[in-house]
Amino acid sequence: MSSNVRPAAKAGPPRRGWYMQDPVQLVKGRDSKWEDEKLGGLDQFLSKVPTSINGSSLPIPGARIIISPHAGYEYSGPCAAWAYSCLDLTKAKRVFVLGPSHRYFLRGCAVSTFSAYATPLGNLAVDTETLQKVKAAGDMADIPTRYEKDEHSLEMQMPYLYRMCQKTFSSPQEYPQIIPILVGDHTLEEGQEIGKILLPYVQDPETSFIISSDFCHWGDENFDYSPYLPTGDINNIVRIRSTDETPDGPPIHESIRILDEASMDAIKTGSHKAFVDNLKKTKNTVCGRYPIGVAMAALELYAKEINDNTKARFNMIRYERSSEVEEPDDFSVSYVSAYAVL
């Protein structure tokens, strides 16, 4: 295990980094003369979340697992604030951070080789002991260093997590350690086996989970995915090309919303298979499909353990998009925040 700290590679000046490298600006936003919310800080995003969600004060007691987006904070920061506002870290000693691999093809899972992740606010230590146990149990690989340094799905969760630790604990010595894992391609059955490995940690009240995922990536040229639902029915999907005329029917962004809602509905069932089946049907480009899937597999096993299949299901609390697509040559990425009570 490397003793190196993974750098905050995506941090940078406003408009150039994925999030602000200055710790004060990261938390408070830019100088007040800048009124554009998209240049806001973490506390500004968090302040816009209601003081209660689904009838509960925040954080929601027992909400030890969230789904959070991982785009630049300019785009997904406001949405992610909803998930982090719900996350209950009060008993946390460790936090699994599960994300997809964007930089290389990954079969199965791979674990971090760093001893800590840097953020502009401070470092988050890796729980190397637990990481090695999980690695051995799942015969997991190491993430190649060059790819881990460039992987944003894990990094984009760290500043938010650090800020929530600042709000929850009295000193950095009390902060939970992190367990960063990339989850790659696998079958339904393989995902269920990974779920079995995660189950003891789902059962542990001192363990929390962050599942990193964006939802629909729509765009013919950008993402090679440009479905259109002329009747608003996911059973009637056609593809439009960037050179096509603007559809006469509902706006394209309505098709994107319907596709995302179908995926969210599948997640809300609590059935790992239902989610996998939805993606097979719609081909929705949910980049964190595999991290979400193994989390669902673990939650499904947990519900069986406690003999209550209504428990440990994700609640979808926020849905946003980078833009509302009107024209065939446009593109957008969707963002979702969700939590589950364990």
Secondary structure, 3 states (H helix, E strand, C coil): CCCCEECCCCEECCCCCCEECCHHHHHHCCCCCCCCHHHCCHHHHHHCCCCEECCEECCCCCCCEEEECCCCHHHHHHHHHHHHHHCCCCCCCEEEEEECCCCCCCECEEECCCCEEEECCEEEEECHHHHHHHHHHHCCEECCHHHHHHCHHHHCCHHHHHHHHHHHCCCHHHCCEEEEEEECECCHHHHHHHHHHHHHHHHCCCEEEEEECCCCEEEHHHHCECEECCCCCCCCCEECCCCCCCCCCCCHHHHHHHHHHHHHHHHHCCCHHHHHHHHHHHCCCCCCHHHHHHHHHHHHHHHHHCCCCCCCCCEEEEEEECCCCCCCCCCEEEEEEEEECC
